[in-house]
Amino acid sequence: MMPSKLYESFLKKNPSPQERFSLGKTIRKEVNRSSIGQFTEVSKRQDPIEILLAQAKTRIPEYVPIRHARMAVDPFAFFRGGAATMAHDLARLPSPSIKVQLCGDMHVSNFGFFSTTEHQLVFGINDFDETLPGNFDWDLKRLTASAMIASKLLGQNQAYGEDIVRNISRAYRNNLHQYASVPYIDLKRTYIDEKSLTSIAAKNANAASQKYLQSLLDKARKNIGHGMLGKLTELSDEGIRLIDNPPLIEHPQFSPHGRKITELNDEGINSYIESLAPDRRNLLARYKWIDWARKVVGVGSVGTGCWVMYFEGLDANDPLFLQTKQAQKSVLADFFPDTQFKSEGERVVHGQCLIQGAPDLFLGFGKTAETDFYVRQLRDMKGGISVGGDGINTKVFPDFAKLFGWALANAHARSGDPAVLAGYCGKSEALDDALVKFSIAYSKQNEADYATFLKAIKSGKVSCSTENF
């Protein structure tokens, strides 16, 4: 997956926006847009079950059945946990060598709201565990495939799913064309902020979408540390402590490798502090570390070491909750050249800074003898997006699909060359047509893999919790 010689030689110059746009069009001769739609459902490929079992070997054993149980809920949940499987599939397909910082696990539930360092609410990608530089179409294919799968989860037919995919692709293309002429420093400061969201929604979104968007904004704005007091914590004889709720939240005394958690915590926090800028280091030093607990999160992340740390500042009314997540090798690393970073946590933080552009105050990374990790605030006006239930429904999905395409374009424009990307994607519906074709084909592959997964659970080959986690 190395860049083409044409692209490499071009990057050594200082081309104009039009020249970069023309380069994008030229790359179509190497990999045309219709080839992005290529995917044939196959049975003789690397077994997705073997990929999952290989991942299980690197995870906390008692949590692996919970991960599989969450993936078994429906085909969309299975897809969410199957980033490694899709990476193997994408590696055998034609791909234009236009590099961006990939999310690596791009799907419709990996967007959400977060706070900038200035405490402004913005929308964008919110999961970076698999981030790595790579070909832009990998994110686009995974996102549109997830949209087709999510459409079926909502009980809609293929025509509805096609419209969702086209909305994503069209918004992605159109926004790249706008970003192509934005000065670089201005682009760095370009966020999908609350003002932009509400004004565009007022002009283009239906009433249901506007109402749902406002509810998400209101919820994210209230989603701060104080809101977790009494939910994640309780008052004990020793003061406020994190609540035990095994196996989802617990206070283990020893690591899976037998080391005392207190020793690893000391090692980890010292390493993490070194990654922070001096002003952030000084801010964190004002808080007292009170308690920590291991917490199961997400779908794909289940089984990795994820922790909640509770701090107090002035008093109990000045809480700080930090989340520590284990950073493992990216599922993309076997297919794209690895980065120069000394740890996987540093890789994740670097990718998040490139993609988001405005990460929270306490984003950092660290390393212990047992694991690499990164740290961020657990709650700081953060809010995710789900599909079905109280989440995205059939009325709002078309409008939010445009928002997803916009957010992905913003991420790729920040880390790649928006003019080259715009030149390749073009203004016609050629890319949209290809992504529709791909998403239909891959949704069928996902359904076949999901059926295989359920059979493996039934046979006992794959462990699966019977509890509702």
Secondary structure, 3 states (H helix, E strand, C coil): CCCCHHHHHHHCCCCCHHHHHHHHHHHCCCCCHHHHHCCCCCCCCCCHHHHHHHHHCCCCHHHHHHHHHHHCCCHHHHHHCCHHHHHHHHCCCCCCCCEEEECCCCCCCCEEEEECCCCCEEEEECCCCCCEEEECHHHHHHHHHHHHHHHHHCCCCHHHHHHHHHHHHHHHHHHHHHHCCCCHHHHHCCCEEHHHHHHHHHHHCCHHHHHHHHHHHHHHHHCCHHHHCCCCEEEECCEEEECCECCCEECCCECCCCCEHHHHHHHHHHHHHHHCCHHHHHHHHCCEEEEEEEECCCCCCCCCCEEEEEEECCCCCCEEEEEEEECCCCCCCCCCCCCCCCCHHHHHHHHHHHHHCCCCCCCEEEECCCCEEEEEECCCCCEECCECCCCECCCCHHHHHHHHHHHHHHHHHHHCCHHHHHHHHCCCCHHHHHHHHHHHHHHHHHHHHHHHHHHHHHHCCCCCCCCCC
